[in-house]
Amino acid sequence: MTPLWFEPDWPAPKGVRALSSLRGEPAGGGASQAPYAWLNLGAHVGDDPAAVAENRRLLRSRAGLPAEPSWLAQVHGVAVADLDGAGLDAAGSLGPADAAITRRVGKVCAILTADCLPIVFATDRGDGVAAAHAGWRGLAAGVIGATVRAMAVPPERLMAWLGPAIGPAHFEVGAEVLGAFLSTDSGAGDAFKATLTGKYMADLAMLARRQLKNLGVSRIYGCGDCTYAHTDRYFSHRRDGVTGRQATLIWREGS
């Protein structure tokens, strides 16, 4: 049976767990049909709501999640939801956000992607975790810095893991994207390679690593998988257009 997820290869502190979901398979590995086949976890992409609900139930059950993940309304911004209460509105709901933090056991931070870069964070003591949605707009706007600040510990106490995202061989962007990064970091051009058509191939992971290091986060890990290249493992919006979403989750387990 094809696995439904994999766990990061990083030295996470005791009590911290994380996973990144995969596409699943037609035989018991997801309820969605094409073009969302099979383990689509995104409720905002046009898939049958009942199928998405079943996929979320399936992942929670098989992965032994302590609670339903806190699904964000992601808008490619820099808002950070505090799952411990500060990020909730009067009705107890999460507003639009592209990152989430928690210090409590049993709260599950969740990021949905289909080419954008998911990043999870943990403190060296395992007493705080976070997840961030880092597409190029969020990276340029500062979502990594917002997440690091929201964790409220010295950056040298943090570690980060970069999940699957579109790789530099497939992520073609225009000059406006390069300009957005150069406006705040003159060295960001190292993550862009000019093409013969006047476009650029951008390296999201390199941009994220650069920002993390500049913020003082030196312990950085990553799987290096390209969502565009691995059709059998990942959803990719750039490759397929209408498609599903995989999730990257992190949480603290009980003692």
HUBELQUI-V453268 format. One record per residue. N is the residue number from 1. RES is the residue in one letter. SS is DSSP state (a for helix, b for strand, c for the rest). Layout:
N&RES&SS  N&RES&SS
This chain:
1&M&c  2&T&c  3&P&c  4&L&c  5&W&b  6&F&b  7&E&c  8&P&c  9&D&c  10&W&c  11&P&c  12&A&c  13&P&c  14&K&c  15&G&c  16&V&b  17&R&b  18&A&b  19&L&b  20&S&b  21&S&b  22&L&c  23&R&c  24&G&c  25&E&c  26&P&c  27&A&c  28&G&c  29&G&c  30&G&c  31&A&c  32&S&c  33&Q&c  34&A&c  35&P&c  36&Y&c  37&A&c  38&W&c  39&L&c  40&N&c  41&L&c  42&G&c  43&A&c  44&H&c  45&V&c  46&G&c  47&D&c  48&D&c  49&P&a  50&A&a  51&A&a  52&V&a  53&A&a  54&E&a  55&N&a  56&R&a  57&R&a  58&L&a  59&L&a  60&R&a  61&S&a  62&R&a  63&A&a  64&G&c  65&L&c  66&P&c  67&A&c  68&E&c  69&P&c  70&S&b  71&W&c  72&L&c  73&A&b  74&Q&c  75&V&c  76&H&c  77&G&c  78&V&c  79&A&c  80&V&b  81&A&b  82&D&b  83&L&c  84&D&c  85&G&c  86&A&c  87&G&c  88&L&b  89&D&c  90&A&c  91&A&c  92&G&c  93&S&c  94&L&b  95&G&c  96&P&b  97&A&c  98&D&c  99&A&b  100&A&b  101&I&b  102&T&b  103&R&c  104&R&c  105&V&c  106&G&c  107&K&c  108&V&b  109&C&b  110&A&b  111&I&b  112&L&b  113&T&b  114&A&c  115&D&c  116&C&c  117&L&b  118&P&b  119&I&b  120&V&b  121&F&b  122&A&b  123&T&b  124&D&c  125&R&c  126&G&c  127&D&c  128&G&c  129&V&b  130&A&b  131&A&b  132&A&b  133&H&b  134&A&b  135&G&c  136&W&a  137&R&a  138&G&a  139&L&a  140&A&a  141&A&a  142&G&c  143&V&a  144&I&a  145&G&a  146&A&a  147&T&a  148&V&a  149&R&a  150&A&a  151&M&a  152&A&c  153&V&c  154&P&c  155&P&a  156&E&a  157&R&a  158&L&b  159&M&b  160&A&b  161&W&b  162&L&b  163&G&c  164&P&c  165&A&b  166&I&c  167&G&c  168&P&c  169&A&c  170&H&c  171&F&c  172&E&b  173&V&b  174&G&c  175&A&a  176&E&a  177&V&a  178&L&a  179&G&a  180&A&a  181&F&a  182&L&a  183&S&c  184&T&c  185&D&c  186&S&c  187&G&c  188&A&a  189&G&a  190&D&a  191&A&a  192&F&b  193&K&b  194&A&b  195&T&c  196&L&c  197&T&c  198&G&c  199&K&c  200&Y&b  201&M&b  202&A&b  203&D&c  204&L&a  205&A&a  206&M&a  207&L&a  208&A&a  209&R&a  210&R&a  211&Q&a  212&L&a  213&K&a  214&N&a  215&L&a  216&G&c  217&V&c  218&S&c  219&R&b  220&I&b  221&Y&b  222&G&b  223&C&c  224&G&c  225&D&c  226&C&b  227&T&c  228&Y&c  229&A&c  230&H&c  231&T&c  232&D&c  233&R&c  234&Y&c  235&F&c  236&S&c  237&H&a  238&R&a  239&R&a  240&D&a  241&G&c  242&V&c  243&T&c  244&G&c  245&R&c  246&Q&b  247&A&b  248&T&b  249&L&b  250&I&b  251&W&b  252&R&b  253&E&c  254&G&c  255&S&c
